[in-house]
Amino acid sequence: MVIIGQDPYHGLNQSNGLCFSVSNKISPPPSLINIFKEIKDDLGIECRTGNLENWANQGVLLLNTILTVRPSHPASHQNKGWEIFTDFIINETSNLKKDLVFLLWGKFAQSKEYLIDHKKHHILKASHPSPYSASNGFFGYKHFSKCNKVLKSISKAEIDWST
């Protein structure tokens, strides 16, 4: 299971190394709030914290394609070389594994689709959970239940999407 993000949150002490995740006791940013709204609508689960380590501990790779950011400057480290490294990770993960579910939210994540072997993996695409686009194709897509349905169909453990 892989969720691809763009870059870490740029607020002071927000990010914790996992895409869309924030450190404990940090209020969830708007995109993460929208992810939690969709989980609630899709599965009836109420998320309690913005820290997504529970997902990572179940094998979900939460990968930003840019791994650093200057505080208060989103995408400030884009085109500095991180993409070479993270594209390699996406491609190698695709090559070395089988039957992964990739969640590609938004145009940026979807631009990485060429790195994924479509014959070996399952790809779910929707708009980004940002407040600017969530109503245009993120809400209502039920990616969390769809992901678990795919996992169940291939005899893999479903993800507990609670936090």
NUSE-935176 format. One record per residue (C-alpha): residue number from 1; residue in one letter; z, x negated, y negated. Coordinates in nm, 4 decimals. Each point is the difference from the previous one (the first is absolute). Layout:
% residues N
NUM / A / Z / X / Y
...
% end
This chain:
% residues 163
1 / M / 0.0000 / 0.0000 / 0.0000
2 / V / -0.1080 / -0.1501 / -0.3333
3 / I / 0.0349 / 0.1260 / -0.3569
4 / I / -0.1903 / -0.2031 / -0.2582
5 / G / 0.1122 / -0.0143 / -0.3614
6 / Q / -0.1296 / -0.1892 / -0.3012
7 / D / 0.2792 / -0.1991 / -0.1644
8 / P / 0.3802 / 0.0138 / -0.0243
9 / Y / 0.1720 / 0.2289 / -0.2455
10 / H / 0.0296 / -0.1874 / -0.3275
11 / G / 0.3395 / 0.1269 / -0.1179
12 / L / 0.2983 / -0.2344 / 0.0049
13 / N / 0.1505 / -0.0222 / 0.3518
14 / Q / -0.2143 / 0.2889 / 0.1268
15 / S / -0.2042 / -0.1515 / 0.2800
16 / N / 0.1379 / -0.1288 / 0.3279
17 / G / -0.3082 / -0.1456 / 0.1687
18 / L / -0.1208 / 0.3205 / 0.1670
19 / C / -0.2786 / 0.2010 / -0.1621
20 / F / 0.1167 / 0.3236 / -0.1639
21 / S / 0.3623 / -0.0953 / 0.0765
22 / V / 0.2755 / -0.0756 / -0.2502
23 / S / 0.3287 / -0.1804 / 0.0376
24 / N / 0.3162 / 0.1945 / 0.0763
25 / K / 0.1567 / 0.1868 / -0.2925
26 / I / -0.3310 / -0.0096 / -0.1945
27 / S / -0.1464 / 0.3370 / -0.0952
28 / P / -0.3295 / 0.0671 / 0.1765
29 / P / -0.3053 / -0.0387 / -0.2273
30 / P / -0.2409 / 0.2959 / -0.0403
31 / S / -0.2372 / -0.1006 / 0.2837
32 / L / 0.2892 / -0.0257 / 0.2430
33 / I / 0.1415 / 0.3324 / -0.1211
34 / N / -0.3394 / 0.1544 / 0.0817
35 / I / 0.0025 / -0.1616 / 0.3455
36 / F / 0.3418 / 0.1568 / 0.0586
37 / K / -0.1259 / 0.3400 / -0.1238
38 / E / -0.2832 / -0.0163 / 0.2523
39 / I / 0.2375 / -0.1012 / 0.2820
40 / K / 0.2228 / 0.2959 / -0.0885
41 / D / -0.2973 / 0.2381 / -0.0081
42 / D / -0.1588 / -0.1455 / 0.3135
43 / L / 0.3030 / -0.0576 / 0.2225
44 / G / 0.2968 / 0.1637 / -0.1743
45 / I / 0.1739 / -0.3381 / -0.0310
46 / E / 0.2089 / -0.0716 / -0.3103
47 / C / -0.0163 / -0.3723 / -0.0841
48 / R / 0.3271 / -0.1418 / -0.1365
49 / T / -0.0940 / -0.3462 / -0.1243
50 / G / -0.3089 / -0.1761 / -0.1272
51 / N / 0.0579 / -0.2911 / 0.2368
52 / L / -0.2590 / 0.0252 / 0.2790
53 / E / 0.1529 / -0.2627 / 0.2287
54 / N / 0.0544 / 0.2718 / 0.2622
55 / W / -0.3772 / 0.0381 / 0.0253
56 / A / -0.0523 / -0.3765 / 0.0247
57 / N / 0.2659 / -0.0245 / 0.2712
58 / Q / -0.2076 / 0.2461 / 0.2055
59 / G / -0.3088 / -0.2200 / -0.0273
60 / V / -0.1657 / 0.1343 / -0.3136
61 / L / -0.1663 / -0.2841 / -0.1903
62 / L / 0.0465 / 0.0813 / -0.3700
63 / L / -0.2397 / -0.2518 / -0.1532
64 / N / -0.0847 / -0.0477 / -0.3646
65 / T / -0.3262 / -0.1887 / -0.0422
66 / I / 0.1422 / -0.1803 / -0.3032
67 / L / 0.3454 / -0.1380 / 0.0747
68 / T / 0.1354 / -0.0818 / -0.3458
69 / V / -0.0114 / 0.1488 / -0.3478
70 / R / 0.1219 / -0.0990 / -0.3450
71 / P / 0.2814 / 0.2352 / -0.1100
72 / S / -0.1279 / 0.2977 / -0.2000
73 / H / -0.3650 / -0.0999 / 0.0605
74 / P / -0.1541 / 0.1895 / 0.2921
75 / A / -0.2839 / -0.1791 / 0.1811
76 / S / 0.0739 / -0.3150 / -0.2019
77 / H / -0.0479 / -0.2218 / 0.3057
78 / Q / -0.3202 / 0.1653 / 0.1188
79 / N / -0.2822 / -0.2480 / 0.0733
80 / K / 0.2427 / -0.2925 / 0.0231
81 / G / -0.0609 / -0.0594 / 0.3716
82 / W / 0.2379 / 0.2405 / 0.1716
83 / E / -0.2900 / 0.2189 / 0.1109
84 / I / -0.1463 / -0.2838 / 0.2081
85 / F / 0.3269 / -0.0288 / 0.1900
86 / T / 0.0656 / 0.3725 / 0.0413
87 / D / -0.3630 / 0.0780 / 0.0940
88 / F / 0.0457 / -0.2566 / 0.2772
89 / I / 0.3184 / 0.1778 / 0.1139
90 / I / -0.1758 / 0.3395 / 0.0067
91 / N / -0.2999 / -0.1414 / 0.1875
92 / E / 0.2091 / -0.1953 / 0.2515
93 / T / 0.2261 / 0.2981 / 0.0585
94 / S / -0.3094 / 0.2076 / 0.0703
95 / N / -0.1431 / -0.2669 / 0.2313
96 / L / 0.3188 / -0.0700 / 0.1949
97 / K / 0.1340 / 0.3540 / 0.0405
98 / K / -0.1347 / 0.3268 / 0.1367
99 / D / 0.0660 / 0.3631 / -0.0885
100 / L / 0.1658 / -0.0555 / -0.3352
101 / V / 0.0067 / 0.2762 / -0.2577
102 / F / -0.1016 / -0.1175 / -0.3468
103 / L / 0.1016 / 0.2168 / -0.2969
104 / L / -0.2344 / -0.0764 / -0.2890
105 / W / 0.1120 / 0.1779 / -0.3143
106 / G / -0.2222 / -0.0347 / -0.3038
107 / K / -0.3180 / -0.1882 / -0.0763
108 / F / 0.1651 / -0.3407 / -0.0018
109 / A / 0.1431 / 0.0337 / 0.3525
110 / Q / -0.3236 / 0.1589 / 0.1186
111 / S / -0.1914 / -0.3031 / -0.1287
112 / K / 0.1694 / -0.1946 / 0.2846
113 / E / -0.1426 / 0.2285 / 0.2679
114 / Y / -0.2813 / -0.2457 / 0.0793
115 / L / 0.2652 / -0.2379 / 0.1391
116 / I / 0.1033 / 0.2525 / 0.2681
117 / D / -0.1788 / 0.0491 / 0.3326
118 / H / -0.0725 / 0.3742 / 0.0071
119 / K / -0.0616 / -0.0061 / 0.3744
120 / K / 0.3519 / -0.1267 / 0.0747
121 / H / 0.2104 / 0.1750 / -0.2625
122 / H / 0.0684 / 0.3320 / -0.1698
123 / I / -0.0505 / 0.0257 / -0.3760
124 / L / 0.1428 / 0.2764 / -0.2169
125 / K / -0.1157 / 0.0088 / -0.3634
126 / A / 0.1240 / 0.1977 / -0.2990
127 / S / 0.0356 / -0.0404 / -0.3721
128 / H / 0.2814 / -0.2182 / -0.1340
129 / P / 0.3471 / 0.1566 / -0.0294
130 / S / 0.0123 / -0.0892 / -0.3697
131 / P / 0.0706 / 0.2913 / -0.2375
132 / Y / -0.3538 / -0.0514 / -0.1321
133 / S / -0.1669 / 0.0759 / 0.3326
134 / A / 0.2480 / 0.1505 / 0.2474
135 / S / -0.1169 / 0.3549 / -0.0739
136 / N / -0.3608 / -0.1020 / 0.0661
137 / G / 0.0319 / -0.0720 / 0.3695
138 / F / 0.3360 / -0.1523 / 0.0898
139 / F / 0.2125 / 0.3130 / 0.0017
140 / G / -0.0792 / 0.2206 / 0.2941
141 / Y / -0.1774 / -0.2619 / 0.2117
142 / K / 0.3011 / -0.0202 / 0.2327
143 / H / -0.0579 / -0.3641 / 0.0876
144 / F / 0.3509 / -0.0389 / 0.1380
145 / S / -0.0353 / 0.2681 / 0.2677
146 / K / -0.3616 / -0.1047 / 0.0634
147 / C / 0.1126 / -0.3584 / 0.0536
148 / N / 0.2667 / 0.1116 / 0.2477
149 / K / -0.2521 / 0.2221 / 0.1770
150 / V / -0.2320 / -0.2994 / 0.0472
151 / L / 0.2882 / -0.2185 / 0.1203
152 / K / 0.1106 / 0.2660 / 0.2480
153 / S / -0.3569 / 0.0425 / 0.1295
154 / I / -0.0150 / -0.3696 / 0.0892
155 / S / 0.3509 / -0.0022 / 0.1525
156 / K / 0.1623 / -0.1940 / -0.2840
157 / A / 0.3320 / 0.0790 / -0.1631
158 / E / -0.0216 / 0.2305 / -0.2987
159 / I / 0.1339 / -0.1223 / -0.3343
160 / D / 0.3271 / 0.1402 / -0.1343
161 / W / -0.1053 / 0.0390 / -0.3657
162 / S / 0.3550 / 0.0444 / -0.1292
163 / T / 0.1502 / -0.2633 / -0.2270
% end
